[in-house]
Amino acid sequence: MKERIHVEEFENAFVMPYVSHAWASRTGRSHWVELEFLQDCIAGPLQAIAKTGGCPFVYDRIDWYYSEVTEPASLKLQLLQWHSQLINGVRQFKPNSLNEQIDLQFMMECCETIGMLIDRGCSIEQLRFEQSQPH
């Protein structure tokens, strides 16, 4: 069976924390929202991979997000850099209550899921890229 990212997995990692997760504290949710920019940077290519099986658009873009992205290895590097920044941002949250500790654990679980989606998505994109190259 061909490896893929299910749309539901993508939504659980990137959408659910905003639309249906019951945050235990306002400060936890607020901290997660402050990191939304990094989540969005990562989400774009992964959403395309989940919906279409690839993200070839990133190689043609000449903008801040993808200026150094020319093939799947550099895409993975960029996504991992953003992921590392996201994790570091989450670690800056210092819980002062049990509810905030619960939220910190949820944020770290989201980061772990996002990391797994990056690995799987980049493998899928690598295969798509290789298959699209002239032989």
C-alpha positions in Angstrom: 0.0 0.0 0.0 1.3 3.4 -1.0 2.4 5.6 2.0 0.3 8.7 2.4 -0.9 11.4 4.8 -4.5 11.1 5.5 -6.4 14.4 5.5 -7.8 13.5 8.9 -4.2 13.2 10.3 -3.4 16.6 8.9 -6.5 18.2 10.4 -5.9 16.6 13.8 -2.4 18.2 13.9 -3.1 21.6 12.4 -6.8 22.3 12.5 -8.2 20.6 15.6 -6.1 22.6 18.1 -8.0 25.7 16.9 -11.5 24.5 16.2 -12.4 21.7 18.6 -9.7 21.1 21.2 -10.8 22.0 24.8 -7.8 23.9 26.1 -7.3 23.6 29.8 -6.1 27.2 30.2 -6.3 30.5 28.3 -2.6 31.0 28.6 -1.9 27.6 26.9 -4.2 28.4 24.0 -2.8 31.9 23.7 0.8 30.5 23.6 -0.2 28.0 20.8 -1.8 30.8 18.8 1.4 32.9 19.1 3.2 30.0 17.3 0.6 29.9 14.5 3.0 31.4 11.9 5.4 28.5 12.2 2.5 26.0 12.1 1.2 27.6 8.9 4.7 27.5 7.3 4.8 23.7 7.9 1.2 23.1 7.0 1.2 24.4 3.4 3.3 21.7 1.9 1.9 18.9 4.1 -1.6 19.9 3.2 -0.8 19.7 -0.5 0.8 16.3 0.0 -2.3 15.1 2.0 -4.7 16.3 -0.7 -2.8 15.7 -3.9 0.1 13.4 -3.1 2.8 16.1 -3.6 3.8 19.7 -3.3 5.7 20.6 -6.5 4.7 24.3 -6.1 7.4 24.9 -3.5 10.2 24.5 -6.1 9.0 27.3 -8.3 8.3 29.8 -5.6 10.9 32.6 -5.2 9.9 34.0 -1.8 11.0 34.1 1.7 9.4 30.7 2.5 10.9 28.6 -0.2 13.8 30.6 -1.7 16.3 27.9 -0.7 14.0 25.0 -1.6 14.9 23.4 -4.9 14.3 19.6 -4.3 12.9 17.3 -1.6 16.0 17.3 0.6 16.0 21.1 0.9 12.2 21.0 1.5 12.7 18.6 4.4 15.5 20.7 5.8 13.3 23.8 5.7 10.3 22.0 7.3 12.6 20.6 10.0 14.0 24.0 10.8 10.5 25.4 11.2 9.5 22.4 13.3 12.6 22.9 15.5 11.5 26.6 16.0 8.0 25.4 16.9 9.3 23.0 19.5 11.5 25.7 21.0 8.6 28.1 21.1 6.5 25.5 22.9 9.3 24.9 25.4 9.2 28.6 26.2 5.8 28.1 27.8 6.3 27.7 31.5 3.2 26.2 33.2 2.1 27.7 36.5 -0.8 25.4 37.1 -2.0 21.8 36.4 -4.2 23.1 33.6 -1.2 24.8 32.0 0.9 21.6 32.4 -1.9 19.7 30.6 -1.8 22.3 27.7 2.0 22.1 27.5 1.7 18.3 27.2 -0.9 18.7 24.4 1.3 21.2 22.5 4.3 18.8 22.7 2.1 16.0 21.4 1.0 18.2 18.5 4.7 18.9 17.8 5.4 15.2 17.8 2.6 14.5 15.4 3.7 17.3 13.1 7.2 15.9 13.2 5.9 12.4 12.1 3.9 14.1 9.3 7.0 16.0 8.1 8.9 12.7 7.9 6.1 10.9 6.1 5.3 13.8 3.8 8.9 14.3 2.8 9.2 10.6 1.9 6.1 10.9 -0.2 7.3 14.0 -1.9 10.7 12.5 -2.5 9.1 9.6 -4.3 6.8 11.9 -6.3 9.7 14.1 -7.3 11.8 11.1 -8.4 9.0 9.7 -10.5 8.4 13.1 -12.2 12.0 13.4 -13.3 12.9 12.5 -16.9 14.7 9.2 -17.1 
